[in-house]
Amino acid sequence: MTVVSTEDGPLGRYQRLFDPGQRLGWLHRDPESLRQPFVEPEPGRETLPAEYHERVEAARLRRKDSLRSALAVGIGVGVVGYLLSLLIGTVAIMASAAVAGLGAARLAFTSWRFSSATRALKAQEAAQEQRFQSAWQSWHQRRQSHESHQQQWIGGLDAWGSLPHGTATRRLDVFGGSQRGREGFLTVFGASTLRERPLIVLDLTQALICRELSVLAEAGGVPVDVQLLPSRMAESGIVSALAPHELVHALVEAMNGGDADSSRAERAVYTRVLTQVCGALGADVSLARLGAGLRVLVGEGDDSKVLSRDERNHIADDLFSDKNKDQIRDSLFRLLSFVEPLAELGTARGDRGPGYLTCVALDLGAGSASTELLADLAVQSVMRRLSSFPEDPPSVVVALGEQGLQRRHLEELAQVCERRGAQLTFLHAHLRHAGEELIGGGTVAFMRLGNHQEATIAADFMGRHHSFVLHTLTDTEGRTVNTSVARTIGSSTSTGTTHSSSVSRGRNWGRSGSTTYQGALNPLSTSNSTNSGRSHSETSGVSTSVTHSTNESMTRTTGESDSTSLATGRQRVYEYALEPTQLQALAEFSLLVVERQPGGAVHVHAGDCNPNIVLLDRVSTQPLPRFDAPPQPYSTASALTAQAPTAPPALQQAPPLAQHPGAYQQPGAHQQPYAPTHQPTPPPPQYVPTHPAAPPPQPYAPGPQQPAWPSQGQQSQPSPTWNPGPPSSPPGQQQGGFR
């Protein structure tokens, strides 16, 4: 849930940038992605048991049979009864009526059975429909209860949470990004850091990216000390608290610390000369007096009146012999060339101490050799403050410009911060030279890297991993047609001859006798006959048959086949965890924090460092929980209650100030209303794993004139061109505003 933070005061919602907990930016999560669906299925109508329909159908068939039987029997009995009534009278009519009555009774009984079965079916259907409606209404109420509870739960979740800066992280290197993007990061990170500890910002970009943070901090009541170099070097305190020997060491390191060709002897000569001159100046050592002493050594006139006559005579006659002066004349001229332009450094500082927020920034367009010396001197001054002062170690942010700093200076600063337990953050404009050599010394984050070589170096740092990717994709489609023709021709001839022969012989012999009675006169007549015969036959024959046959056949076979195949092949590859082109295409405020886990795995956190995100709704200044608590089970018996927001943790009051939670109040400082003039457009609901969408940015174009800087409260009197109080429009709204 969102930590409640007051919006009273001059900052409005920007006050939440100072809420407890160091943050690098914001993480976006779509609350709708956590919505839990209603998984209970919708109830359906039950199927009525088949026995009810079977009973109705059986009763209907029996009634139909009874009706058909009653009509047939009734007509037949009526006709027969009528015919019999003509013969035997009324007895036949009565018998016919009785038979017809039995048929009607059977029809009435079957009709009653059909009506009873139909009523039972309708009653069962009505009861079943009532049970379905009751179950559906109950399911619908549970669904509405679940959706209502989910809506309330989702509505109470935050869409934006902070990307925390680990408490055990002592060093952070941020590479790349535009000037506006680095300004936004510095504002978000610096404001959250001020809630816990003092902050020192070395803005060496010559673009004044610390301006927005200083304006917000002063409007929130934080003591701010802004030192512009070289235009306001008189008000700077980078050397005001240094002892003479510390000043000598800082000057020598600033002049030669990054020069690989400088010899130890030359550095020793510089140290001896400066130490001797500082010893001659006594307790009152300043760069103006030190430059005047060097001018005396080289024999130049001094009209500054910062040295007394005795001091000039002592330096000219007693420090070095004429022979030694001749030998070190080149070194003296080189020292004078470096120290003389810094004569006004710290002259108007007075007794003003460092602020809770100290910003040392190079002017717009500054690029001389003395300016580079001032940058190196500022780094040396911070190292001396960290190593010599007994105060609690502040957090240090060094925003490097296009040219950067020498590697030796950066490594020395990192060693001092590590020894004192101070947090150190480097903002590298590019990933090259010293930045490329220092990568990996702590936690690493990347912003947009437009140069392809720098993007490749960043991708190599994040490493590669094995994965299976689509290697081949084969799509084959074919058709085969087979046709075969076979023709067969055959002929045959057969000849056959048959011989047959037969001989038959026969002989017959016969005798017959008969007696005939012919009457009285001739009573008896007898006759006898005898015959014999012989037969002989002989047959012979020859038969011949010839058969000739011819046959012809043709066979034609045709076959067609279609084939289609789709094949995919995957191959194990070793490729970038994040491609260089993705680093080149990052949004202006996108931030990728690289976390190396045990075993070599790399986890990349994608965030957004736009300060205007706090103007949106549903923004938490604390990290989003990894797993949100699921909504309470839905219930139709209990009323739904909204999820109560969690109480914010107790805000720890910063030692210097803090009139109300999340705000610093400088005693005596005049506060003016600070109202934002516009609200940023909410981001789209999707979440990029690679990177959440941020409010649409607008170009930032600083004007050519010197911007107004916050006043120093009661610690010092500002110059006439110093405009106290908050700006007329919210931070980042000038010249195009925040993106």
C-alpha positions, 0 to 999 in steps of 0.5 A: 500500500502507498505510504501516506506522506503529507503534501503540505508545504511548498513542494506539494507532492514533490515532498515525497521525494524525501520520504525515507529509503534510498531509491535509484528510481521507480519500478512499474507493475500493472496491478491488473496482472495480479487479478485472480480469476473466478474459477468456479464454473457456472452451474448448468441445467441438469438432465431429467431422468429418462424414466419420466419421459419413458413413463409418459411415452408408455402412457401415451401409447397405451391411451392410443391403443385403448382409443383405437380398440375402443373405436373398433370394438364400439363400431363392431359391437354397435353393428352386431347389436343392431342386427341382433336387435332385429332378431332377438330384441333389446337384449342384444342392445343391452349386451352391446352397450355393456361391451361398449362401456367396458371399452370406454372405461378402459379408455378413461383409465389409460387417459388418467394414467397419461395425465398423471404421468404428464403432471409428474413430468412437468412437476419434476421439470419445474422443481429442477428449474427452480433448483437451477435458478437457485444455484445460478443465483447463488453462483452469480452472487459469489461471482459478483462478490469475488469481482467486487472484492478483487476490484477493491483489492486491485484498487488498493495496490500501487502501480509504482514502487521504488527501486531501492539502493541496497544498504550494503552497497557502498559504490554505484557506477552509472554509465551513459544517459543524457544530461536530462536523464542524469539530472532526473537520477540525481534528483531522485537519488539525492532527495532520498539520500538527504532523508538519511545523511548529508550529501556532497555532489561534485557536478563536473558536467558543466551542465549544472545537473545538480540545480534541480536537486538544490532547488528542491532541497532548499524549498524543503528546508534543507541547508544548501551550499552551492559553489559555482566554479570558477565564476563564484570561486570566492564563495567556494569552500573547497580549500577553506578547511584545509590545513597548510600541509593538506592544501599543499598535498591537494595542489600537488595531486591536482596538478600532477596526479593524473599525469603518467609522465610526471616524475617523483622528483618533480612532484617532490620539488613542487611539494618542497617549494609549496611547503617552504612558502607556506611555512614563510606565510605562517598561520595565515595561508591562502591561495592569494598569499601563496600566489603572491609568495611564488611571484616573489620567488620568480622575481615579479612585482606584487601589487596585491598588498597581501604580503607584508614587507617582511614576508616578501623579504623573507621569501625572496632572500631566505627561502632559496639561494639564487642558485637553487632559484635558477635550477627550479625556475621552470617549476616555479613558473609552472606552480605560479601558472596553476596557483595564480588563477586561483587567488580568489578561491575562498576569499569571500567564504568567511566562517560559513561551514558546509551545508547538509547538501553541498553542491560543487559545480563547474560553470556552463561553458567553462573549459580552461586549464584552471577549470580542470585544476579546480575539478581535480582540486574539488576531488582532493578537497572531498578526499581530505574532508572524508579522511580528516574530519571526525564527522559522520561520513556523508554520501558522495556523488561525482557527476563526470563530464565529457572529459571525465577525470583521471583514473588515479583520482577516481580510485583514490576517492573510492578507496577513501570512501570505502575506508570511511564507510561513505557511499560513493556514486559515479555518474559517467557520461560515457563508458570509455577511458577511465570509466571502462577501466573502473567498471565492476568496482561496485554495483553497476547501472546503465542508462541509454548508451548511444555509441555502439562501442559503449553499448557493446562493452556494457553488453559484454559486462552483463555477460552471455547465457545459453538458450535454445533458439529457432535455428531452421524452419522447413516447409515442404509440399509435394505431389506425386502422380504415377501412371502405368499401362500394360498390354498382353496379346496371345494366340493358340492352335490345337488339332485333334484326330479320332478313329472309331471302329465297331462290329456287331453280329446277331442271330435270332431263332423263334417257334410258335404254335396256336390251337383255335376252337371254331365251333361244333362242326370244326371244334379244333384248329391247330397251327404251328410256325417256325422262323430263324434269322442272322444279322451282321453289321460293321462300322468304322469312322475317322474324325479330325478337329482343329481349334484356333484361339486368340486373346488380347488384354490391356491394363492401365493403372494411375496413382496420385499422392500429396505430401506436406511437412513442416519441420522446426529445428532449435539450436543451443546458442551462447548470446548476450543477455541484453543486446547492444541495440537494446541499450542504445534504444533505452528511453531517456529516464530508463535505468538498468541496474545489474545485479550479479548473483552467486553462481554467475547469474545476472539479474537486471532490474529495469527502472525509471528515474523520472522525478515527476512519477511522484505526481501520479496516483498509486505511487509508493515510495517503498519497494513493491512487495514481491508477493502481494497478499491474496484477497480474502475469500469471498462470502455471500453472508458477510459484507465486503469491506475495503482493504485498509491501507497499511500504516506508514513506518515511523519517520526518523527525524534527520539530525539537522531539521525535519519540521514534519515527516519527509521535510526539512525546515531551516530556521528562519528560512522563508518558505513560499508555495510550490505548486506544480503547473502540470500533471504528467500523463499516467503510463500505459498499463503494461509492464516491460521486462524489460522496462516500464513505460514512464510519463512522456518526457519533454525536451530540456534546453537550459538557457544561455543565461546563468540560472538562479541558485538557492540562497544559503539561508543565514549562513552567508549573504548572497551576491546581488545576482543570487535569487533566494527562494524556490523558482517560479515554476516546479523543478524541471519545468523551466525551458521545456520541463521534465520529461 
